[in-house]
């Protein structure tokens, strides 16, 4: 979201940010007003955000650390695949380079929990500016924006690996699964959070989603490495 900083007095915080009696339609006037943040509001938002979020270990559980190890291991495998892939078709190398960067970031983010920082910042902005009651509209807009960005990026990746799609289909499916999980967490819909925390045979759905996505990428990386061994000249 574009933020314009204005130095107004403390009594001018978003006078038109009240809800429209629960209307389901997105009020773009509210969106426009909420993009204008005064210096006093910015200080309040910062204080509120860092009261809600603290840098530290986000998930100290065994599953949390296993997920970090899974991300790191898959990142190392993806890097190895990137090095051993043939120069043609060239799109494969770009695809696996993107995976290396993304997996490294997600391994770090798993414990820093930066999406919780983003969620806390958005909630504090809503409360400070007085449009918290209308937050569903903004969540819907965020979801639609994420979907549009994901579709655009997905189309680019599909075009890049079009000549080797089936050899990278598992990794693409795993990437889609992992990014979907991260986006759902970042948006912070209460009902979606409750859904992914449900348990199936003692396992949380969020564990299943995240680890299954990593496993698909890992499996595709192993396939490429085994294939490179078989085709290596003797």
C-alpha positions in Angstrom: 0.0 0.0 0.0 1.3 3.5 -0.9 1.6 5.7 2.2 1.7 9.4 2.1 3.1 11.0 5.2 1.5 14.2 6.2 2.4 16.4 9.3 -1.1 17.3 10.6 -2.3 17.8 14.1 -3.3 14.9 16.4 -7.0 15.5 15.8 -7.1 14.9 12.1 -6.9 11.1 11.9 -9.0 9.8 9.1 -12.4 11.3 9.8 -14.1 9.3 7.0 -12.9 5.9 8.0 -16.0 4.7 9.8 -17.8 1.6 8.4 -20.9 1.7 6.2 -23.1 -0.4 8.5 -21.6 -3.7 7.5 -22.0 -3.2 3.8 -20.2 -6.0 1.8 -19.1 -3.7 -1.0 -15.5 -2.3 -0.8 -15.6 1.4 0.0 -12.8 2.9 -2.1 -13.1 6.2 -0.4 -12.2 4.5 2.8 -9.2 2.9 1.1 -8.1 6.2 -0.2 -8.4 7.9 3.2 -6.6 5.0 4.9 -3.6 5.5 2.6 -2.9 8.9 4.1 -1.1 8.5 7.4 -0.1 11.4 9.7 3.1 11.5 11.7 1.3 11.0 15.1 -0.6 8.1 13.6 2.6 6.6 12.3 4.2 6.7 15.8 1.1 5.1 17.3 1.1 2.4 14.7 4.8 1.6 15.3 4.2 1.4 19.1 1.2 -0.8 18.7 2.9 -3.1 16.2 6.0 -3.7 18.3 3.8 -4.3 21.4 2.1 -7.1 19.4 5.2 -8.5 17.6 8.7 -9.1 19.0 11.7 -10.4 17.2 12.5 -13.9 18.4 11.8 -17.6 17.7 8.4 -17.7 16.2 7.8 -21.5 16.5 10.1 -23.2 19.0 8.2 -26.5 18.7 9.7 -29.7 17.3 7.6 -29.4 14.2 8.7 -25.7 13.8 12.4 -26.7 13.8 11.8 -29.7 11.5 10.1 -27.3 9.1 13.2 -25.0 9.2 15.5 -28.0 8.5 13.2 -29.1 5.7 13.3 -25.7 4.1 17.1 -25.5 4.4 17.6 -29.1 3.1 15.3 -28.4 0.1 17.1 -25.1 -0.6 20.5 -26.9 -0.7 19.0 -29.5 -3.0 17.6 -26.8 -5.2 20.9 -25.1 -5.4 22.6 -28.3 -6.4 20.0 -28.8 -9.1 20.6 -25.3 -10.3 24.3 -26.0 -10.7 23.8 -29.3 -12.5 21.1 -28.4 -14.9 22.1 -28.3 -18.6 22.1 -24.8 -20.2 19.0 -25.8 -22.4 16.2 -25.3 -21.9 17.5 -22.1 -20.1 14.2 -21.5 -18.2 14.9 -24.3 -15.8 17.9 -22.6 -14.3 15.9 -19.4 -13.7 13.1 -21.4 -12.1 15.4 -23.2 -9.7 17.3 -20.0 -8.9 14.0 -18.5 -7.9 13.3 -21.5 -5.7 16.7 -21.2 -4.0 16.1 -17.6 -3.0 12.5 -18.2 -1.9 13.3 -21.3 0.1 16.2 -19.6 1.9 13.9 -16.7 2.8 11.1 -19.0 4.0 13.6 -21.0 6.2 14.6 -17.7 7.9 11.0 -16.4 8.0 9.7 -19.6 9.6 11.2 -18.5 12.9 11.2 -14.7 12.5 7.5 -15.0 11.5 7.5 -11.8 9.4 4.0 -12.4 8.1 2.8 -11.9 11.7 4.7 -8.6 11.8 2.8 -7.5 8.6 -0.5 -8.7 10.1 0.1 -6.8 13.4 1.0 -3.7 11.4 -2.1 -3.8 9.4 -4.4 -4.4 12.4 -2.7 -1.5 14.3 -3.2 0.8 11.3 -6.9 -0.2 11.2 -7.4 0.5 14.9 -5.4 3.8 14.9 -7.2 5.2 11.9 -10.6 3.9 13.0 -11.5 1.6 10.2 -11.0 -1.7 12.1 -14.7 -2.5 11.8 -14.3 -2.3 8.0 -11.2 -4.5 8.0 -12.9 -7.3 6.0 -13.0 -5.0 3.0 -9.2 -4.6 3.2 -8.6 -8.3 3.7 -10.7 -9.0 0.6 -8.6 -6.5 -1.3 -5.4 -8.0 0.0 -6.5 -11.5 -1.0 -7.5 -10.3 -4.4 -4.1 -8.5 -4.8 -2.2 -11.6 -3.7 -4.2 -13.8 -6.1 -3.5 -11.4 -9.0 0.2 -11.2 -8.2 0.4 -15.0 -7.7 -1.4 -15.7 -11.0 0.9 -13.2 -12.8 4.0 -14.7 -11.3 2.7 -18.2 -12.0 2.1 -17.4 -15.7 5.6 -16.0 -16.0 7.1 -19.2 -14.4 4.9 -21.4 -16.7 6.2 -19.6 -19.7 9.8 -19.7 -18.5 9.7 -23.5 -18.0 7.3 -24.3 -20.8 9.8 -26.5 -22.6 10.5 -28.5 -19.5 7.1 -28.3 -17.7 6.6 -31.9 -16.9 10.2 -32.3 -15.5 9.5 -29.5 -13.0 5.7 -29.9 -12.4 6.2 -31.3 -8.9 8.3 -28.3 -7.8 5.8 -25.9 -9.3 2.9 -27.7 -7.4 4.9 -27.6 -4.2 5.8 -23.9 -4.7 2.0 -23.1 -5.2 1.1 -25.0 -2.0 3.7 -23.3 0.1 2.9 -19.8 -1.2 -0.8 -20.4 -0.7 -0.2 -21.3 2.9 2.1 -18.3 3.5 -0.5 -15.9 1.9 -3.4 -17.3 4.0 -1.3 -16.8 7.2 -0.3 -13.3 6.1 -3.8 -12.1 5.4 -5.0 -13.1 8.9 -8.6 -14.1 8.3 -9.9 -15.5 11.5 -11.9 -18.3 9.9 -9.0 -19.3 7.6 -6.6 -19.4 10.6 -9.1 -21.6 12.5 -9.4 -23.9 9.4 -5.6 -24.4 8.9 -5.2 -25.1 12.7 -7.6 -28.0 12.6 -6.2 -31.4 13.3 -6.3 -34.5 11.1 -5.3 -37.7 12.9 -3.3 -35.6 15.4 -1.6 -33.5 12.7 -2.5 -29.9 12.2 -3.6 -28.9 8.7 -1.1 -26.1 8.5 1.8 -28.7 9.1 0.4 -30.9 6.4 0.1 -28.1 3.9 3.5 -26.5 4.5 5.5 -29.8 4.7 3.7 -31.4 1.8 4.6 -28.4 -0.4 8.3 -28.6 0.7 8.2 -32.4 0.1 7.0 -31.9 -3.5 9.9 -29.5 -4.3 12.3 -31.8 -2.5 11.1 -34.8 -4.6 11.5 -32.9 -7.8 15.0 -31.8 -6.9 16.0 -35.5 -6.1 14.6 -36.5 -9.5 16.8 -34.0 -11.3 19.9 -35.0 -9.3 19.3 -38.7 -10.0 18.7 -37.9 -13.7 21.9 -35.9 -13.9 23.8 -38.9 -12.5 22.3 -41.3 -15.1 23.1 -38.9 -17.9 26.6 -38.0 -16.8 29.2 -39.1 -19.3 31.6 -41.8 -18.2 
